[in-house]
Amino acid sequence: MSRILRGLVLALASVVSVVASAANTAPRAELAADIGNLSTIAGWLRTNGREGFIGADVADAMGIARTDGEEMVAARQRGFRNDAELRVAQVSADTAQDFILFMVQRPDDHVYFYLSTPGGGLQRAFVSIPSKNVVMPLSRGEAELRFRHEVLYWKDRSDTP
C-alpha cells in the first residue's frame, strides 16, 4: 500500500512540476521580448530623440542618479499626444547612465512613470495625482501590465519614425 501511495505522490509532484514550469515559460518569454524591444526603443531615442530634461523631483522619485544641486538630468526624448493622453519616452543623454523613463499623462489627473533599463526590464513604477499632491508606487501586477503596454506602444513608434 505504501508503494502505491508513494507512486501517487511522486506522480502528483511530477504533474505539479510540469504545470509550474509551463506557467513560468510565458513570463520569461514576455520579459525577453520586452528587453529586446527596450533595446530597440533606447537606440531609437538616442538617434531620433530631441534634447530634453528630467526634473530633479522625478529623478529623485525614480532613483535616477544626479549630482548635488543638479536641477535637471539631461535626456533624449520623444513625446506624442492624442486627444486623451500625452506619452513621453526618455533615455539618459549621459552615456554613464543607462535607463529609459516612460511617462503617461492621462485626462483623469493620473500621471504614470515607469523606469527601466534596456537590458533589465521594469525597475520602478509610480502614479502621481497632481491635484492631490500624491505619488504612490504601483502594485507589481498593475505596473507590469501597464509597462508592457507602453513598451509595445513605443516599439511601434520606433518602427515608424
C-alpha positions in Angstrom: 0.0 0.0 0.0 2.8 2.4 0.8 4.4 1.8 -2.6 1.1 2.8 -4.3 0.8 5.9 -2.1 4.4 6.8 -2.8 3.9 6.4 -6.5 0.8 8.6 -6.5 2.7 11.3 -4.5 5.6 11.2 -7.0 3.2 11.3 -10.0 1.3 14.2 -8.5 4.6 16.1 -7.8 5.7 15.5 -11.4 2.4 16.9 -12.7 2.6 19.9 -10.5 6.3 20.5 -11.5 5.4 20.3 -15.2 2.4 22.6 -14.8 4.5 25.1 -12.8 7.3 25.1 -15.4 4.8 25.6 -18.2 3.2 28.5 -16.3 6.6 30.2 -15.9 7.5 30.0 -19.6 5.2 32.8 -20.7 6.6 35.5 -18.3 10.2 34.6 -19.3 9.3 34.9 -23.0 7.5 38.2 -22.4 10.4 39.5 -20.4 12.9 38.5 -23.2 10.6 40.3 -25.8 10.4 43.4 -23.6 14.1 43.5 -23.2 14.6 43.2 -27.0 12.0 45.9 -27.5 13.6 48.2 -24.8 17.0 48.0 -26.5 15.4 49.0 -29.8 13.5 51.8 -28.2 16.6 53.1 -26.4 18.6 53.1 -29.7 15.8 54.9 -31.5 15.6 57.6 -28.8 19.3 58.1 -28.8 19.3 58.7 -32.6 15.9 60.3 -33.1 15.2 61.8 -29.7 15.2 65.5 -29.1 17.1 67.3 -26.4 15.2 67.3 -23.1 15.4 67.1 -19.4 14.1 65.1 -16.4 13.2 67.3 -13.4 15.1 66.7 -10.1 11.8 65.7 -8.3 11.0 63.0 -10.9 14.7 61.8 -11.0 14.7 61.5 -7.2 11.4 59.7 -7.0 12.5 57.2 -9.7 16.0 56.7 -8.3 17.8 58.3 -11.3 21.2 59.5 -10.2 22.1 63.2 -10.3 24.7 65.4 -8.8 24.0 67.6 -5.8 22.4 70.8 -6.9 21.7 69.5 -10.4 18.1 70.7 -11.1 17.6 68.6 -14.2 19.0 65.4 -15.8 19.8 65.7 -19.5 17.8 63.3 -21.7 17.0 62.4 -25.2 13.2 62.2 -25.6 10.2 61.9 -27.8 6.6 62.7 -27.0 3.3 62.2 -28.6 -0.2 63.4 -27.7 -3.5 62.1 -28.8 -6.9 63.5 -27.8 -6.7 61.9 -24.3 -3.1 61.2 -23.4 0.4 62.6 -23.5 3.2 60.0 -23.7 6.9 60.8 -23.3 9.8 58.4 -23.5 13.3 59.5 -22.4 16.8 58.0 -22.2 19.8 59.5 -20.5 21.8 61.8 -22.6 24.8 60.8 -20.3 26.3 57.5 -21.5 27.3 56.7 -18.0 23.6 56.2 -17.1 21.5 53.6 -18.9 17.8 54.0 -18.3 14.5 54.5 -20.1 11.8 56.5 -18.5 8.2 56.3 -19.8 5.6 58.8 -18.7 1.9 58.8 -19.5 -0.3 61.7 -18.6 -4.0 60.8 -18.6 -7.0 63.1 -18.6 -8.1 61.7 -15.2 -5.3 63.6 -13.4 -3.1 60.5 -13.2 0.5 60.6 -14.4 2.2 57.2 -14.7 6.0 56.8 -14.6 7.9 53.6 -15.5 11.7 53.3 -15.1 13.5 50.6 -16.9 16.9 49.7 -18.3 17.3 48.5 -21.9 18.7 45.1 -20.6 16.8 44.7 -17.4 13.1 45.5 -17.8 10.9 47.3 -15.4 12.7 48.7 -12.3 10.1 51.1 -10.7 6.6 52.3 -11.4 4.7 55.2 -9.8 1.5 57.1 -10.3 1.3 60.7 -9.5 -2.0 62.6 -8.9 -1.0 66.2 -9.2 -4.3 67.7 -7.9 -3.9 65.8 -4.7 -0.2 66.2 -4.4 0.1 62.4 -4.1 2.7 59.9 -5.5 2.2 56.2 -5.0 4.0 53.1 -6.2 2.0 50.8 -8.4 1.4 47.2 -7.5 3.8 44.8 -9.3 1.0 43.3 -11.3 -0.6 46.6 -12.4 2.9 48.0 -13.1 3.9 45.1 -15.3 0.7 45.2 -17.3 0.8 49.0 -17.9 4.6 48.9 -18.6 4.2 46.2 -21.2 1.5 48.3 -22.9 4.0 51.2 -23.0 6.8 49.1 -24.4 4.6 47.9 -27.2 3.4 51.5 -27.9 7.0 52.8 -28.1 8.2 49.8 -30.1 5.5 50.6 -32.7 6.6 54.3 -32.7 10.3 53.3 -33.1 9.5 51.2 -36.1 7.9 54.1 -37.9 9.8 57.3 -37.1 
